[in-house]
Each structure stands twice: as structure tokens, then as C-alpha cells.
Amino acid sequence: MYVTDDGNALRFASGKGITAIDTWDLLGLAERTGRVVTEERLAYEAHLKAKGRKRARRR
């Protein structure tokens, strides 16, 4: 598994069949495992969006 916050690296790894996750996936995992509640995840995502970060598109 490859973890990155670089959209190009995520697309490259995914295109090669490598399981790759990004910041957004990590936030979802944190919520599913009870590390953060939904409101916290949404706040983190809102902060990322406010900073111009977008979810990377996979191949």
C-alpha cells in the first residue's frame, strides 16, 4: 500500500495496480475506526478545500 498526498503519485501508483490512498482516504479511515467523528472529518475536509486542496482523481 502506498500513502501519499501527491495527486500525480497517487494516479501513477493506482495506474500501476498499486493500492494507493490519500489524505481524504485517511480521514475516512479515521472516521470509520472511531479516531474522529463525522463533524471532525468534515471540518478537516473543509479546511483542506479552503486551502485549495482537491481530491485526486485516480486512473
Backbone as XML, in Angstrom:
<?xml version="1.0"?>
<chain id="A" units="angstrom">
  <residue number="1" name="MET">
    <atom name="N" x="0.848" y="-1.173" z="0.000"/>
    <atom name="CA" x="0.000" y="0.000" z="0.000"/>
    <atom name="C" x="0.892" y="1.233" z="0.000"/>
  </residue>
  <residue number="2" name="TYR">
    <atom name="N" x="0.461" y="2.211" z="-0.767"/>
    <atom name="CA" x="1.202" y="3.460" z="-0.897"/>
    <atom name="C" x="0.324" y="4.591" z="-0.385"/>
  </residue>
  <residue number="3" name="VAL">
    <atom name="N" x="0.848" y="5.409" z="0.521"/>
    <atom name="CA" x="0.119" y="6.540" z="1.088"/>
    <atom name="C" x="0.810" y="7.818" z="0.625"/>
  </residue>
  <residue number="4" name="THR">
    <atom name="N" x="0.024" y="8.727" z="0.050"/>
    <atom name="CA" x="0.616" y="9.958" z="-0.462"/>
    <atom name="C" x="-0.385" y="11.106" z="-0.407"/>
  </residue>
  <residue number="5" name="ASP">
    <atom name="N" x="0.129" y="12.317" z="-0.398"/>
    <atom name="CA" x="-0.741" y="13.481" z="-0.547"/>
    <atom name="C" x="-0.461" y="14.164" z="-1.882"/>
  </residue>
  <residue number="6" name="ASP">
    <atom name="N" x="0.257" y="13.487" z="-2.754"/>
    <atom name="CA" x="0.602" y="13.984" z="-4.074"/>
    <atom name="C" x="-0.321" y="13.333" z="-5.102"/>
  </residue>
  <residue number="7" name="GLY">
    <atom name="N" x="-1.150" y="14.142" z="-5.751"/>
    <atom name="CA" x="-2.123" y="13.613" z="-6.707"/>
    <atom name="C" x="-1.495" y="12.859" z="-7.861"/>
  </residue>
  <residue number="8" name="ASN">
    <atom name="N" x="-0.386" y="13.375" z="-8.392"/>
    <atom name="CA" x="0.273" y="12.694" z="-9.506"/>
    <atom name="C" x="0.819" y="11.334" z="-9.081"/>
  </residue>
  <residue number="9" name="ALA">
    <atom name="N" x="1.405" y="11.268" z="-7.911"/>
    <atom name="CA" x="1.927" y="9.992" z="-7.410"/>
    <atom name="C" x="0.790" y="9.006" z="-7.173"/>
  </residue>
  <residue number="10" name="LEU">
    <atom name="N" x="-0.327" y="9.488" z="-6.666"/>
    <atom name="CA" x="-1.482" y="8.622" z="-6.431"/>
    <atom name="C" x="-1.988" y="8.039" z="-7.751"/>
  </residue>
  <residue number="11" name="ARG">
    <atom name="N" x="-2.124" y="8.881" z="-8.759"/>
    <atom name="CA" x="-2.598" y="8.402" z="-10.063"/>
    <atom name="C" x="-1.607" y="7.425" z="-10.683"/>
  </residue>
  <residue number="12" name="PHE">
    <atom name="N" x="-0.317" y="7.717" z="-10.561"/>
    <atom name="CA" x="0.700" y="6.824" z="-11.114"/>
    <atom name="C" x="0.627" y="5.452" z="-10.452"/>
  </residue>
  <residue number="13" name="ALA">
    <atom name="N" x="0.627" y="5.433" z="-9.115"/>
    <atom name="CA" x="0.587" y="4.155" z="-8.389"/>
    <atom name="C" x="-0.693" y="3.400" z="-8.709"/>
  </residue>
  <residue number="14" name="SER">
    <atom name="N" x="-1.818" y="4.090" z="-8.687"/>
    <atom name="CA" x="-3.089" y="3.431" z="-8.982"/>
    <atom name="C" x="-3.092" y="2.863" z="-10.396"/>
  </residue>
  <residue number="15" name="GLY">
    <atom name="N" x="-2.509" y="3.607" z="-11.327"/>
    <atom name="CA" x="-2.430" y="3.142" z="-12.707"/>
    <atom name="C" x="-1.571" y="1.910" z="-12.871"/>
  </residue>
  <residue number="16" name="LYS">
    <atom name="N" x="-0.652" y="1.698" z="-11.948"/>
    <atom name="CA" x="0.213" y="0.517" z="-11.976"/>
    <atom name="C" x="-0.364" y="-0.642" z="-11.159"/>
  </residue>
  <residue number="17" name="GLY">
    <atom name="N" x="-1.590" y="-0.458" z="-10.647"/>
    <atom name="CA" x="-2.226" y="-1.517" z="-9.868"/>
    <atom name="C" x="-1.819" y="-1.555" z="-8.405"/>
  </residue>
  <residue number="18" name="ILE">
    <atom name="N" x="-1.138" y="-0.515" z="-7.948"/>
    <atom name="CA" x="-0.712" y="-0.436" z="-6.549"/>
    <atom name="C" x="-1.829" y="0.203" z="-5.741"/>
  </residue>
  <residue number="19" name="THR">
    <atom name="N" x="-2.206" y="-0.419" z="-4.645"/>
    <atom name="CA" x="-3.210" y="0.178" z="-3.770"/>
    <atom name="C" x="-2.628" y="1.449" z="-3.189"/>
  </residue>
  <residue number="20" name="ALA">
    <atom name="N" x="-3.287" y="2.553" z="-3.457"/>
    <atom name="CA" x="-2.794" y="3.851" z="-3.007"/>
    <atom name="C" x="-3.930" y="4.621" z="-2.345"/>
  </residue>
  <residue number="21" name="ILE">
    <atom name="N" x="-3.606" y="5.289" z="-1.248"/>
    <atom name="CA" x="-4.600" y="6.101" z="-0.553"/>
    <atom name="C" x="-4.045" y="7.495" z="-0.327"/>
  </residue>
  <residue number="22" name="ASP">
    <atom name="N" x="-4.970" y="8.440" z="-0.186"/>
    <atom name="CA" x="-4.559" y="9.825" z="0.001"/>
    <atom name="C" x="-5.105" y="10.368" z="1.317"/>
  </residue>
  <residue number="23" name="THR">
    <atom name="N" x="-4.911" y="11.650" z="1.529"/>
    <atom name="CA" x="-5.347" y="12.310" z="2.757"/>
    <atom name="C" x="-6.840" y="12.098" z="3.007"/>
  </residue>
  <residue number="24" name="TRP">
    <atom name="N" x="-7.624" y="12.203" z="1.947"/>
    <atom name="CA" x="-9.078" y="12.058" z="2.067"/>
    <atom name="C" x="-9.442" y="10.644" z="2.517"/>
  </residue>
  <residue number="25" name="ASP">
    <atom name="N" x="-8.733" y="9.646" z="1.975"/>
    <atom name="CA" x="-8.957" y="8.256" z="2.387"/>
    <atom name="C" x="-8.587" y="8.068" z="3.857"/>
  </residue>
  <residue number="26" name="LEU">
    <atom name="N" x="-7.485" y="8.688" z="4.275"/>
    <atom name="CA" x="-7.061" y="8.586" z="5.673"/>
    <atom name="C" x="-8.098" y="9.189" z="6.613"/>
  </residue>
  <residue number="27" name="LEU">
    <atom name="N" x="-8.695" y="10.312" z="6.207"/>
    <atom name="CA" x="-9.739" y="10.908" z="7.034"/>
    <atom name="C" x="-10.948" y="9.981" z="7.148"/>
  </residue>
  <residue number="28" name="GLY">
    <atom name="N" x="-11.328" y="9.365" z="6.039"/>
    <atom name="CA" x="-12.432" y="8.408" z="6.070"/>
    <atom name="C" x="-12.117" y="7.215" z="6.957"/>
  </residue>
  <residue number="29" name="LEU">
    <atom name="N" x="-10.892" y="6.721" z="6.873"/>
    <atom name="CA" x="-10.467" y="5.608" z="7.721"/>
    <atom name="C" x="-10.501" y="6.011" z="9.190"/>
  </residue>
  <residue number="30" name="ALA">
    <atom name="N" x="-10.030" y="7.206" z="9.482"/>
    <atom name="CA" x="-10.043" y="7.688" z="10.867"/>
    <atom name="C" x="-11.474" y="7.745" z="11.399"/>
  </residue>
  <residue number="31" name="GLU">
    <atom name="N" x="-12.397" y="8.162" z="10.556"/>
    <atom name="CA" x="-13.800" y="8.205" z="10.989"/>
    <atom name="C" x="-14.355" y="6.789" z="11.201"/>
  </residue>
  <residue number="32" name="ARG">
    <atom name="N" x="-14.097" y="5.905" z="10.247"/>
    <atom name="CA" x="-14.624" y="4.532" z="10.352"/>
    <atom name="C" x="-14.080" y="3.788" z="11.563"/>
  </residue>
  <residue number="33" name="THR">
    <atom name="N" x="-12.869" y="4.121" z="11.987"/>
    <atom name="CA" x="-12.263" y="3.426" z="13.123"/>
    <atom name="C" x="-12.464" y="4.160" z="14.446"/>
  </residue>
  <residue number="34" name="GLY">
    <atom name="N" x="-13.254" y="5.246" z="14.409"/>
    <atom name="CA" x="-13.577" y="5.960" z="15.634"/>
    <atom name="C" x="-12.504" y="6.908" z="16.130"/>
  </residue>
  <residue number="35" name="ARG">
    <atom name="N" x="-11.519" y="7.197" z="15.298"/>
    <atom name="CA" x="-10.460" y="8.132" z="15.700"/>
    <atom name="C" x="-10.943" y="9.575" z="15.647"/>
  </residue>
  <residue number="36" name="VAL">
    <atom name="N" x="-11.873" y="9.847" z="14.713"/>
    <atom name="CA" x="-12.529" y="11.157" z="14.631"/>
    <atom name="C" x="-14.012" y="10.916" z="14.393"/>
  </residue>
  <residue number="37" name="VAL">
    <atom name="N" x="-14.826" y="11.882" z="14.768"/>
    <atom name="CA" x="-16.266" y="11.793" z="14.499"/>
    <atom name="C" x="-16.533" y="12.514" z="13.180"/>
  </residue>
  <residue number="38" name="THR">
    <atom name="N" x="-17.707" y="12.293" z="12.638"/>
    <atom name="CA" x="-18.053" y="12.854" z="11.331"/>
    <atom name="C" x="-17.827" y="14.353" z="11.273"/>
  </residue>
  <residue number="39" name="GLU">
    <atom name="N" x="-18.215" y="15.067" z="12.309"/>
    <atom name="CA" x="-18.063" y="16.516" z="12.314"/>
    <atom name="C" x="-16.597" y="16.922" z="12.196"/>
  </residue>
  <residue number="40" name="GLU">
    <atom name="N" x="-15.707" y="16.166" z="12.848"/>
    <atom name="CA" x="-14.278" y="16.462" z="12.755"/>
    <atom name="C" x="-13.768" y="16.207" z="11.334"/>
  </residue>
  <residue number="41" name="ARG">
    <atom name="N" x="-14.179" y="15.077" z="10.768"/>
    <atom name="CA" x="-13.746" y="14.758" z="9.401"/>
    <atom name="C" x="-14.190" y="15.855" z="8.447"/>
  </residue>
  <residue number="42" name="LEU">
    <atom name="N" x="-15.442" y="16.273" z="8.568"/>
    <atom name="CA" x="-15.956" y="17.318" z="7.691"/>
    <atom name="C" x="-15.206" y="18.632" z="7.888"/>
  </residue>
  <residue number="43" name="ALA">
    <atom name="N" x="-14.844" y="18.937" z="9.116"/>
    <atom name="CA" x="-14.078" y="20.160" z="9.396"/>
    <atom name="C" x="-12.693" y="20.081" z="8.761"/>
  </residue>
  <residue number="44" name="TYR">
    <atom name="N" x="-12.039" y="18.932" z="8.879"/>
    <atom name="CA" x="-10.728" y="18.758" z="8.245"/>
    <atom name="C" x="-10.847" y="18.905" z="6.731"/>
  </residue>
  <residue number="45" name="GLU">
    <atom name="N" x="-11.875" y="18.281" z="6.147"/>
    <atom name="CA" x="-12.067" y="18.367" z="4.707"/>
    <atom name="C" x="-12.347" y="19.808" z="4.280"/>
  </residue>
  <residue number="46" name="ALA">
    <atom name="N" x="-13.141" y="20.520" z="5.052"/>
    <atom name="CA" x="-13.433" y="21.925" z="4.744"/>
    <atom name="C" x="-12.154" y="22.756" z="4.782"/>
  </residue>
  <residue number="47" name="HIS">
    <atom name="N" x="-11.293" y="22.473" z="5.742"/>
    <atom name="CA" x="-10.014" y="23.180" z="5.849"/>
    <atom name="C" x="-9.152" y="22.900" z="4.618"/>
  </residue>
  <residue number="48" name="LEU">
    <atom name="N" x="-9.087" y="21.643" z="4.219"/>
    <atom name="CA" x="-8.300" y="21.295" z="3.032"/>
    <atom name="C" x="-8.845" y="22.010" z="1.798"/>
  </residue>
  <residue number="49" name="LYS">
    <atom name="N" x="-10.165" y="21.996" z="1.640"/>
    <atom name="CA" x="-10.781" y="22.662" z="0.491"/>
    <atom name="C" x="-10.503" y="24.159" z="0.523"/>
  </residue>
  <residue number="50" name="ALA">
    <atom name="N" x="-10.556" y="24.765" z="1.707"/>
    <atom name="CA" x="-10.296" y="26.207" z="1.844"/>
    <atom name="C" x="-8.858" y="26.546" z="1.446"/>
  </residue>
  <residue number="51" name="LYS">
    <atom name="N" x="-7.962" y="25.592" z="1.605"/>
    <atom name="CA" x="-6.557" y="25.779" z="1.229"/>
    <atom name="C" x="-6.303" y="25.406" z="-0.228"/>
  </residue>
  <residue number="52" name="GLY">
    <atom name="N" x="-7.386" y="25.095" z="-0.954"/>
    <atom name="CA" x="-7.252" y="24.782" z="-2.373"/>
    <atom name="C" x="-6.948" y="23.337" z="-2.696"/>
  </residue>
  <residue number="53" name="ARG">
    <atom name="N" x="-6.997" y="22.483" z="-1.686"/>
    <atom name="CA" x="-6.720" y="21.062" z="-1.926"/>
    <atom name="C" x="-7.959" y="20.383" z="-2.481"/>
  </residue>
  <residue number="54" name="LYS">
    <atom name="N" x="-7.756" y="19.555" z="-3.479"/>
    <atom name="CA" x="-8.849" y="18.789" z="-4.074"/>
    <atom name="C" x="-8.499" y="17.321" z="-4.003"/>
  </residue>
  <residue number="55" name="ARG">
    <atom name="N" x="-9.516" y="16.520" z="-3.991"/>
    <atom name="CA" x="-9.305" y="15.086" z="-4.007"/>
    <atom name="C" x="-8.737" y="14.678" z="-5.353"/>
  </residue>
  <residue number="56" name="ALA">
    <atom name="N" x="-7.671" y="13.894" z="-5.341"/>
    <atom name="CA" x="-7.028" y="13.466" z="-6.581"/>
    <atom name="C" x="-7.915" y="12.468" z="-7.315"/>
  </residue>
  <residue number="57" name="ARG">
    <atom name="N" x="-7.906" y="12.581" z="-8.625"/>
    <atom name="CA" x="-8.624" y="11.601" z="-9.442"/>
    <atom name="C" x="-7.703" y="10.436" z="-9.711"/>
  </residue>
  <residue number="58" name="ARG">
    <atom name="N" x="-8.255" y="9.251" z="-9.573"/>
    <atom name="CA" x="-7.471" y="8.056" z="-9.852"/>
    <atom name="C" x="-7.685" y="7.641" z="-11.309"/>
  </residue>
  <residue number="59" name="ARG">
    <atom name="N" x="-6.758" y="6.883" z="-11.828"/>
    <atom name="CA" x="-6.914" y="6.361" z="-13.202"/>
    <atom name="C" x="-7.929" y="5.272" z="-13.241"/>
  </residue>
</chain>
